[in-house]
Amino acid sequence: AQQQFHFTYIRLSGILDSNVLIFHQDQRGKLICNFVYLDMILDFCLSLNLSPFVEFSFMPKAFAKHPDVSLLHSSYISGAKNYTLWAQLIRLVINHLIERYGINTLLSWKFSPMRSTYIGVDSLIEPEDYLTMYGILYDVVKREQGLYLCGLGTDLDLVFQSNCAFLKQFISYCSENHCFPDCITIQSYNCIYNVLNSSISINRFLNQTAEPFPLSDDPCYMKNRLAKFIRILSQLNVPELPIVLEDWGFTQWQRDPRNDTAYKATFLIKNVLDNHQQFDFMATLKLSDLMEETSTKLQLFHGGPGLMTVNGIPKSPYYAMLFLSKMGNHILLQDDGIFITRSGNNLQILLYYYCHSNHTANHNYQLSDDPYASFVTGPSRQFNLEISGIPPHKYREEFRSISPASGSSYDTWIRMGSPNTLTEWQTEYLQQRSLPDYKVCVETIHDTFHFTTTLIPHEVQLILLEPI
C-alpha cells in the first residue's frame, strides 16, 4: 500500500499499552523503562518512509483509574490515578526518542493525547483528565522540545453535544494557559450519538455487543458538520489552526456488510473531494480489516472497515485510493460526481455515482441478505464531456472502472459462491478477478476531447489522457 499510495504519516495508537512493555516499577515505585518493542515499531514505520503520528494512549493498567474496563486485550481507556508518574513516563519516552532518532527527525512527527471522543463513553475519561493529559503533553512535547502537538481529538457529531460544552472548555483552557495545539484533530463516522439521550455504553462503543448507533441520513454529513464546526471555532475566536481528519469511516462499526461493497469506493471518493480543501490532511479509512479492538468473524467478508481484507485482498476503497493517487495537482473542474485535474499536458478525469443508505437502514439497522438493498439508487447516470484547449497531439487514453461488476472483491466473492475458506488458488483467482475494469486506446486530439459514458449506482470511472 505504501509503495502505491505514498502515505506521509502512520497513526500509532496504543504505544503505552502494557503489551508494549515500555516500563515497570521497582519496589520503590521508580519507573524502569525498556523501549525495545517501541523501537521495533518505529523502525518498521521509518523503513517504509512513514512519519509516526504518535497518540499517547492507552492508559497503562498500572496507572489507570478504571483498570477493570478494557478492550479485548490490554488497552485501558481511562484517566490516570497519578499524573505525576504519567508525566514522568511521557518525559522518559520523549527523551528516549530524541536520543535515538534526533530532534530534527522528530520535528517531522506528530504527537497527540488520547482522543477526547472517549469523554462520552461511560465517563471513562473526565474532561479534567483529558485537559490534564493535554497540558502535560504540551509542556513536554511543545514547550520543552518544540515538537508538533495535536488536539482536540473529537468526533464531528459528539463535539456538538451539550451545546459544545467540552469544546468550549478545551478552548478556554488553551486560551488561559497559552497552549493552543498546532492543529485541531477530529474524527468522522456518520454516526448520530445524541439520539441516545444518555451516556454511551462502553460495550456498545468498544466491544460492539449491540446494534450500532444510528447513521445520518445526510449524504454530505462530513461536509456539513465540518462547516458547522469551523463556524463555531470562528465564533469562539479560536486562532486559525489547520484541521486534521485523524480517523473516519462510513460507521463506527466493524460488522456492517456495506463496508465490504463497491459503495465504499464512492463513499471514500465523494468525501475526499468534498472536504480536501478544508483539511490540512486526511487519514484514510482503516488500511486492513485485521483489527485488534474486536474479534473478527471467521468469514472473509464480515463488514470490516479496512481497504483490504484480513488476508490482504484489496477491497473497492483500496482501488478508489489508487484512482485518487493518479489525479493531478491543478484542478480544472469540480462538480457533483465529476473531478478533472491536469498535470503538465496530462489530463485526469474522475467520475462517480454516489448513493446513500435509506432511513430504515440508517436508523433501525434492518439489512437484508443483500447489503446493496439498503441504498437509495436511481437510474444510470450519463456524463457528456467536452474539454477544449487540449494541445493537439496523439494521446493514450486509459479507462478504469470500479463497480459491483469490477474492482469489488466482495462482489467477485459472491459470484464465486461465497466460500468461507479460500484455497491458495481461490485467493489468487479472487485477487485477479477483482481488479478494476480496464481498457486503453490511442487517439489524436485536435483541441477538444469528446467523451460520453454511463455510470451505474456505486460506480467510479477514471479516464487518463497522456500525450505519446
Salt bridges, closest charged atoms under 4 A:
ASP26 OD2 - ARG28 NH2 3.92
ASP39 OD1 - HIS96 NE2 2.75
ASP39 OD1 - ARG100 NE 3.71
ASP43 OD2 - ARG100 NH2 2.51
GLU55 OE1 - ARG11 NH2 2.37
GLU55 OE1 - ARG115 NE 3.64
ASP129 OD1 - LYS65 NZ 2.87
ASP139 OD1 - ARG143 NH1 2.65
GLU144 OE2 - ARG91 NH2 2.55
ASP157 OD1 - ARG225 NH2 3.10
ASP182 OD1 - LYS142 NZ 2.86
ASP217 OD2 - HIS359 ND1 2.59
ASP217 OD2 - HIS363 NE2 3.32
GLU246 OE1 - ARG11 NH2 3.05
ASP247 OD2 - ARG115 NH1 3.36
ASP247 OD1 - LYS286 NZ 2.93
ASP256 OD2 - ARG258 NH2 2.82
ASP260 OD1 - LYS315 NZ 2.84
ASP274 OD2 - LYS270 NZ 2.97
ASP289 OD2 - LYS315 NZ 2.97
ASP336 OD2 - ARG381 NH2 3.45
GLU386 OE1 - HIS450 ND1 3.40
GLU398 OE2 - ARG396 NE 3.67
GLU398 OE1 - ARG400 NH2 3.27
GLU466 OE1 - ARG396 NH2 2.70
